[in-house]
Amino acid sequence: MAARSPAILDHLSALSDSTRARILLLLDRHELTVTELCGIVQLPQSTVSRHLKALADSGWVAARAEGTSNLYAMTRDDLDPAARRLWLLVREQVGSAPAAAQDQRRLQAAL
């Protein structure tokens, strides 16, 4: 049986994609549906859903059903301390990117 990689490497892998990092930036502040995320990050539903699955599988986001939709949110309070520190670093770096600023403007328009 292969040794399991340290959890931090799984966290790094999940955050290594810029789209996933942008989605997480949005979900760090607001609960959003897939449809809302698609409009904000301007990507097709299949792409956003694939990224949400990767983030959920690695423990970064959770979904809750509301009516016929699922609302997604970051699981900040459930992250281990190392993952929280990693997120603070990624958030600082990705949050200052032009794409993240555009996402924030679209988010404000959508809310």
Protein Blocks (a to p, Z undefined) as FASTA:
>chain_A
ZZdddfklmmmmmmmpmklmmmmmmmmmpccdfklmmmmnopafklmmmmmmmmmmnopa
ccddehjbccdddfklmpcfklmmmmmmmmmmmmmpmklmmmmmmmmmmZZ
